[in-house]
Amino acid sequence: MPIKNRLADLHEEITGWRRDIHQNPELLFDTHRTSALVADKLSEFGCDEVATGIGKTGVVGVIKGKTDGNGLVVGLRADMDALPMQETTGLDYASRTDESMHACGHDGHTAMLLGAAKYLAETRNFDGTAVVIFQPAEEGGGGGQVMVDDGLMDRFNIQEVYGLHNMPGLETGTFAIRSGAFFAAADQFTIVVKGKGGHAAQPHKGVDSTVVAAHVVLALQSIASRNVDPLHSVVVSVCSFRTGSDAYNVIPQEVILRGTVRSLIEEVRDLAEKRIGEIASRTAEAFGAEAVTEYERGYPVMVNSEEETGFAARVAERIAGQATGENPPVMGAEDFSYMLEARPGSYILIGNGDSAPVHNPNYDFNDEIIPVGSSYWAELVETRMPAD
């Protein structure tokens, strides 16, 4: 792989940073140790500015090129937070914190961008300004939006922004990308089904909320099969079904359903929200029960800008030494979407090889791809803002 020699030399050092972060995972906005490590490294590298507390615990480093003839400012973003789950890898550098684990590779993302920052601060072989962005709370906290709301783009005059994520199952060190809608919007809902509780031996004297809720679960699947255009995508998943009783002989008064909706088109998102409420209430009514739906919108669809995606793909091809694949849309969500709503840019996937999937207790980031990812970041800056 045509990676940069300096970053190949730094491979072991960057791997050390990655494994240190892996051993000390932090959740959501509580990335205090990780944020401090990042800020210290950026200062040590000689960044022109290091700002902390952007979006609560976010860190931003500013690296100016040798010249600034075009005034372009390019942002590069990595996420820092871990997941609330127990690691089972048994690695020497496994998490030291119970119920907290870097199961999505954010430790690797942070380390790769730190490696690129060190290289860029040393060489400064570009005309313009690179802004490295280290974001907390991607895993459900909306840290991307919080950083944008905190003035990230305007304060640092960022004109384009780029993101990167590892992808298990994609060949090690290769890249995949697509223009347009890439990652899905992620919403969540809670449905409270209220019946009439009673003795299980006398169901005719009550209104069985469990039966009603079961019918609601099945009926919700008709949104994808009968309401949405077959050429479009939507996922409606009921992931929690909780009754108000654990007894064997009690018909519960109430059942609570919780789930998620994933979509790639705003009209489909609107339709799903409308139909979930209608299906729940009318199904319950048919059985003599009541259903109340609470629908909460989460991360929006992540949309890659066409021009910036083409540019990112060409950079990736130079680093990987082969054509960048076109990835199909992903029904998972990504809060880099908020940054792409604020500025044009693109998000790319780098192959993690044959590893456990992300969000799995046996997942581990593939350290072999560190110089590849760091080289991608460095090449992106040097190509987008050439020194000549």
C-alpha positions as CSV (number, residue, x, y, z in Angstrom):
1,M,0.0,0.0,0.0
2,P,1.5,3.4,-1.0
3,I,1.3,4.9,2.5
4,K,3.4,7.8,3.6
5,N,6.8,6.7,4.9
6,R,6.7,8.9,8.0
7,L,3.3,7.4,9.0
8,A,4.7,3.9,8.5
9,D,7.5,4.9,10.8
10,L,5.0,6.1,13.4
11,H,2.9,2.9,13.2
12,E,4.0,1.4,16.5
13,E,3.7,4.7,18.3
14,I,0.2,5.3,17.0
15,T,-0.8,1.8,17.9
16,G,0.3,2.5,21.4
17,W,-2.0,5.5,21.6
18,R,-4.9,3.4,20.2
19,R,-4.4,0.6,22.7
20,D,-4.1,3.0,25.6
21,I,-7.5,4.6,24.6
22,H,-8.9,1.1,24.2
23,Q,-8.0,0.1,27.8
24,N,-9.6,3.3,29.1
25,P,-13.0,3.6,27.3
26,E,-15.3,6.5,28.2
27,L,-19.0,6.9,27.3
28,L,-20.9,9.7,25.6
29,F,-19.7,13.2,26.8
30,D,-17.6,11.7,29.7
31,T,-14.5,11.4,27.5
32,H,-12.4,13.5,30.0
33,R,-9.3,11.3,29.9
34,T,-9.4,10.7,26.2
35,S,-10.0,14.4,25.5
36,A,-7.1,15.4,27.7
37,L,-4.8,12.9,26.0
38,V,-5.8,14.2,22.6
39,A,-5.3,17.9,23.6
40,D,-1.9,17.1,25.1
41,K,-0.8,15.3,21.9
42,L,-2.0,18.1,19.7
43,S,-0.1,20.6,21.8
44,E,3.0,18.4,21.8
45,F,2.8,18.2,18.0
46,G,2.9,22.0,17.7
47,C,-0.6,22.7,16.4
48,D,-1.2,26.4,15.9
49,E,-4.3,26.3,18.2
50,V,-5.7,23.6,20.5
51,A,-9.3,24.3,21.7
52,T,-11.1,22.1,24.3
53,G,-14.6,22.1,25.6
54,I,-16.2,22.4,22.1
55,G,-19.4,20.5,22.4
56,K,-18.8,19.8,26.1
57,T,-15.7,17.6,25.8
58,G,-14.8,17.9,22.1
59,V,-11.2,18.9,21.1
60,V,-10.2,20.8,18.0
61,G,-6.6,21.3,16.6
62,V,-5.7,23.9,14.0
63,I,-2.7,23.2,11.7
64,K,-1.7,25.9,9.2
65,G,0.1,25.0,6.0
66,K,3.3,26.6,4.8
67,T,1.2,29.1,2.9
68,D,-2.4,30.2,2.8
69,G,-3.0,31.6,-0.6
70,N,-6.5,30.2,-1.1
71,G,-7.8,30.6,2.4
72,L,-9.4,27.1,2.3
73,V,-10.1,25.4,5.7
74,V,-10.7,21.7,5.7
75,G,-12.1,19.8,8.7
76,L,-11.3,16.2,9.5
77,R,-13.4,14.4,12.2
78,A,-12.8,11.4,14.4
79,D,-15.1,10.1,17.2
80,M,-13.8,9.3,20.7
81,D,-16.5,7.6,22.7
82,A,-17.1,3.9,23.6
83,L,-20.1,1.7,24.1
84,P,-21.8,0.6,27.3
85,M,-21.0,-3.1,27.0
86,Q,-18.7,-5.7,28.5
87,E,-15.6,-6.7,26.5
88,T,-14.9,-10.4,26.0
89,T,-11.9,-10.4,23.7
90,G,-9.4,-11.4,26.4
91,L,-6.7,-9.1,24.8
92,D,-3.7,-7.9,26.8
93,Y,-5.0,-4.3,26.3
94,A,-8.7,-5.1,26.9
95,S,-10.9,-2.6,28.6
96,R,-10.2,-2.0,32.3
97,T,-13.7,-0.6,32.9
98,D,-16.7,-2.8,33.5
99,E,-19.6,-2.4,31.0
100,S,-17.6,0.0,28.8
101,M,-15.8,-1.0,25.6
102,H,-14.5,0.4,22.4
103,A,-16.6,-1.9,20.3
104,C,-17.0,0.3,17.3
105,G,-13.4,1.3,16.6
106,H,-13.5,4.9,17.8
107,D,-10.2,4.3,19.6
108,G,-8.7,3.6,16.2
109,H,-10.4,6.6,14.5
110,T,-8.9,8.9,17.2
111,A,-5.5,7.4,16.9
112,M,-5.4,7.6,13.1
113,L,-6.4,11.2,13.1
114,L,-3.8,12.0,15.8
115,G,-1.2,10.3,13.6
116,A,-2.2,12.4,10.7
117,A,-2.1,15.6,12.9
118,K,1.4,14.8,13.9
119,Y,2.5,14.3,10.3
120,L,0.7,17.5,9.1
121,A,2.2,19.6,11.9
122,E,5.7,18.4,11.1
123,T,5.5,18.8,7.3
124,R,2.9,21.5,6.7
125,N,3.2,20.7,3.0
126,F,-0.1,22.3,2.0
127,D,-1.6,25.7,1.3
128,G,-4.5,26.4,3.7
129,T,-5.6,25.2,7.1
130,A,-6.4,21.8,8.4
131,V,-8.7,21.5,11.4
132,V,-8.7,18.2,13.2
133,I,-12.0,17.5,15.1
134,F,-12.2,15.0,18.0
135,Q,-15.9,14.4,18.8
136,P,-17.5,12.9,21.9
137,A,-20.9,11.2,22.1
138,E,-21.4,9.7,18.7
139,E,-23.0,6.6,20.2
140,G,-26.4,8.0,20.9
141,G,-25.5,11.4,22.4
142,G,-25.5,13.5,19.2
143,G,-22.1,15.0,19.9
144,G,-21.8,16.0,16.3
145,Q,-24.8,18.3,16.6
146,V,-23.6,19.6,19.9
147,M,-20.3,20.6,18.5
148,V,-22.0,22.3,15.5
149,D,-24.4,24.1,17.8
150,D,-21.4,25.2,19.8
151,G,-20.1,27.1,16.8
152,L,-17.6,24.6,15.5
153,M,-17.9,25.5,11.8
154,D,-18.1,29.3,12.1
155,R,-15.4,29.6,14.9
156,F,-12.8,27.8,12.8
157,N,-14.1,28.9,9.4
158,I,-14.4,25.3,8.2
159,Q,-15.6,25.1,4.6
160,E,-15.5,21.4,4.0
161,V,-15.6,18.5,6.4
162,Y,-14.7,14.8,6.1
163,G,-15.2,11.7,8.2
164,L,-14.0,8.1,8.3
165,H,-15.2,4.8,9.9
166,N,-13.8,1.3,9.9
167,M,-15.9,-1.5,8.3
168,P,-15.5,-5.2,9.4
169,G,-15.9,-7.5,6.4
170,L,-14.4,-5.0,4.0
171,E,-10.9,-6.1,2.8
172,T,-8.2,-4.8,5.1
173,G,-7.0,-1.3,4.1
174,T,-9.4,-0.8,1.2
175,F,-12.0,1.9,1.0
176,A,-15.7,2.2,0.1
177,I,-17.9,5.2,-0.3
178,R,-21.0,6.5,-2.0
179,S,-22.5,9.8,-3.0
180,G,-25.9,11.0,-1.6
181,A,-27.8,9.2,1.2
182,F,-25.3,6.9,2.8
183,F,-26.3,6.2,6.4
184,A,-29.9,6.2,7.6
185,A,-31.9,8.4,9.8
186,A,-32.4,6.8,13.3
187,D,-35.6,7.5,15.2
188,Q,-37.1,5.7,18.2
189,F,-40.6,5.2,19.6
190,T,-42.3,4.1,22.7
191,I,-45.9,2.6,22.6
192,V,-47.8,2.2,25.8
193,V,-50.7,-0.3,25.4
194,K,-53.3,-0.1,28.2
195,G,-55.8,-2.8,28.7
196,K,-57.7,-4.1,31.7
197,G,-55.7,-6.5,34.0
198,G,-57.1,-9.5,35.6
199,H,-56.7,-13.2,36.4
200,A,-55.2,-15.3,33.6
201,A,-57.9,-18.0,34.2
202,Q,-60.6,-15.4,33.4
203,P,-59.4,-13.5,30.4
204,H,-62.9,-12.6,29.3
205,K,-63.2,-10.3,32.3
206,G,-60.3,-8.2,31.2
207,V,-58.7,-6.7,28.1
208,D,-55.4,-8.5,27.6
209,S,-52.8,-5.9,26.9
210,T,-50.2,-8.6,26.0
211,V,-52.4,-9.9,23.1
212,V,-53.1,-6.4,21.9
213,A,-49.4,-5.5,22.0
214,A,-48.5,-8.6,20.1
215,H,-50.9,-7.6,17.3
216,V,-49.4,-4.1,17.3
217,V,-45.9,-5.6,16.8
218,L,-47.0,-7.7,13.8
219,A,-49.1,-4.9,12.3
220,L,-46.2,-2.4,12.4
221,Q,-44.4,-4.6,9.9
222,S,-47.0,-3.7,7.3
223,I,-45.4,-0.2,7.1
224,A,-42.4,-1.7,5.2
225,S,-44.4,-4.3,3.3
226,R,-47.5,-2.3,2.4
227,N,-47.1,1.4,3.0
228,V,-43.6,2.3,1.7
229,D,-42.6,2.1,-2.0
230,P,-40.7,-1.2,-2.5
231,L,-37.9,0.7,-4.1
232,H,-37.3,2.7,-1.0
233,S,-36.0,1.5,2.4
234,V,-37.4,1.5,5.9
235,V,-36.7,-0.7,8.9
236,V,-39.2,-0.8,11.8
237,S,-38.0,-2.9,14.7
238,V,-39.7,-3.5,18.0
239,C,-36.7,-4.3,20.3
240,S,-38.3,-4.2,23.7
241,F,-41.6,-5.8,24.9
242,R,-42.3,-5.4,28.6
243,T,-45.4,-6.3,30.5
244,G,-46.4,-4.9,33.9
245,S,-46.2,-8.3,35.6
246,D,-43.8,-11.2,35.9
247,A,-46.4,-13.5,37.3
248,Y,-47.6,-16.6,35.5
249,N,-51.3,-16.0,36.2
250,V,-51.8,-12.3,35.9
251,I,-53.0,-10.5,32.7
252,P,-51.0,-7.2,32.9
253,Q,-52.8,-3.9,32.8
254,E,-50.1,-2.4,30.6
255,V,-47.4,-3.3,28.1
256,I,-44.6,-1.0,26.9
257,L,-43.1,-1.5,23.4
258,R,-39.9,0.3,22.4
259,G,-38.2,0.3,19.0
260,T,-36.4,2.0,16.3
261,V,-37.1,3.3,12.7
262,R,-34.4,3.6,10.0
263,S,-35.0,5.4,6.8
264,L,-33.1,7.1,3.9
265,I,-35.7,9.5,2.6
266,E,-37.4,12.2,4.6
267,E,-40.9,11.4,3.1
268,V,-40.5,7.8,4.3
269,R,-39.5,9.0,7.7
270,D,-42.6,11.2,7.9
271,L,-44.8,8.3,6.8
272,A,-43.4,5.9,9.2
273,E,-43.9,8.2,12.2
274,K,-47.5,8.8,11.1
275,R,-48.3,5.1,10.5
276,I,-46.8,3.9,13.8
277,G,-49.1,6.1,15.8
278,E,-52.2,5.2,13.7
279,I,-51.5,1.5,13.7
280,A,-50.9,1.3,17.4
281,S,-54.0,3.3,18.4
282,R,-56.4,1.7,16.0
283,T,-55.2,-1.9,16.6
284,A,-55.6,-1.3,20.3
285,E,-59.1,0.2,19.8
286,A,-60.2,-2.9,17.9
287,F,-59.5,-4.9,21.0
288,G,-61.1,-2.5,23.4
289,A,-57.7,-1.2,24.6
290,E,-55.8,2.1,24.3
291,A,-52.3,2.8,22.9
292,V,-50.3,6.0,23.2
293,T,-47.3,6.5,21.0
294,E,-44.3,8.7,21.7
295,Y,-42.0,9.2,18.7
296,E,-38.6,10.8,19.0
297,R,-36.5,11.8,16.0
298,G,-32.8,11.1,16.2
299,Y,-29.9,11.4,13.8
300,P,-30.9,12.6,10.3
301,V,-29.9,10.9,7.1
302,M,-26.2,11.3,6.4
303,V,-25.8,12.6,2.9
304,N,-22.4,12.8,1.1
305,S,-21.9,15.7,-1.2
306,E,-21.3,14.6,-4.8
307,E,-18.2,16.7,-5.5
308,E,-16.4,16.1,-2.2
309,T,-17.2,12.3,-2.4
310,G,-15.6,12.1,-5.8
311,F,-12.5,13.8,-4.5
312,A,-12.4,11.6,-1.4
313,A,-12.6,8.5,-3.5
314,R,-9.7,9.6,-5.7
315,V,-7.6,10.2,-2.6
316,A,-8.5,6.8,-1.2
317,E,-7.6,5.1,-4.5
318,R,-4.1,6.6,-4.3
319,I,-3.6,5.3,-0.8
320,A,-5.1,1.9,-1.3
321,G,-3.6,1.4,-4.7
322,Q,-6.9,0.2,-6.1
323,A,-10.3,1.5,-7.1
324,T,-12.6,2.6,-4.2
325,G,-15.7,0.5,-4.0
326,E,-19.2,1.9,-4.0
327,N,-20.8,0.8,-0.8
328,P,-24.6,0.2,-0.6
329,P,-26.6,2.4,1.7
330,V,-26.2,1.6,5.4
331,M,-29.2,1.4,7.6
332,G,-27.1,2.1,10.7
333,A,-27.0,5.8,11.8
334,E,-24.1,8.2,12.1
335,D,-24.1,11.7,13.7
336,F,-21.5,13.0,11.3
337,S,-24.8,13.7,9.5
338,Y,-25.1,16.9,11.5
339,M,-21.7,18.2,10.3
340,L,-22.6,17.3,6.7
341,E,-25.8,19.3,7.1
342,A,-23.7,22.3,8.2
343,R,-21.0,22.0,5.5
344,P,-20.3,20.0,2.3
345,G,-18.1,17.0,2.7
346,S,-18.0,13.2,2.7
347,Y,-17.7,10.1,4.9
348,I,-15.7,7.1,3.8
349,L,-15.3,3.5,5.1
350,I,-12.0,1.8,5.5
351,G,-11.8,-2.0,5.6
352,N,-11.1,-3.6,9.0
353,G,-10.8,-7.1,7.5
354,D,-12.2,-10.3,8.8
355,S,-13.0,-9.1,12.3
356,A,-16.0,-9.4,14.6
357,P,-18.7,-6.9,13.7
358,V,-18.9,-3.5,15.4
359,H,-21.0,-3.4,18.6
360,N,-19.9,-7.0,19.3
361,P,-18.2,-7.9,22.6
362,N,-15.4,-9.6,20.6
363,Y,-14.7,-6.7,18.2
364,D,-11.3,-5.2,18.0
365,F,-9.9,-2.5,15.7
366,N,-7.4,-3.8,13.2
367,D,-4.1,-2.0,14.0
368,E,-2.8,-3.0,10.5
369,I,-4.9,-0.3,8.9
370,I,-3.5,2.6,11.1
371,P,-0.9,3.9,8.6
372,V,-3.5,3.5,5.8
373,G,-6.1,5.6,7.5
374,S,-3.6,8.2,8.7
375,S,-2.1,8.4,5.2
376,Y,-5.6,9.0,3.8
377,W,-6.1,12.0,6.1
378,A,-2.8,13.4,5.3
379,E,-3.1,12.9,1.5
380,L,-6.6,14.4,1.6
381,V,-5.2,17.6,3.1
382,E,-2.2,17.8,0.8
383,T,-4.3,17.1,-2.3
384,R,-7.2,19.4,-1.5
385,M,-4.8,22.2,-0.6
386,P,-1.7,21.6,-2.6
387,A,1.4,23.6,-1.6
388,D,2.0,24.7,-5.2
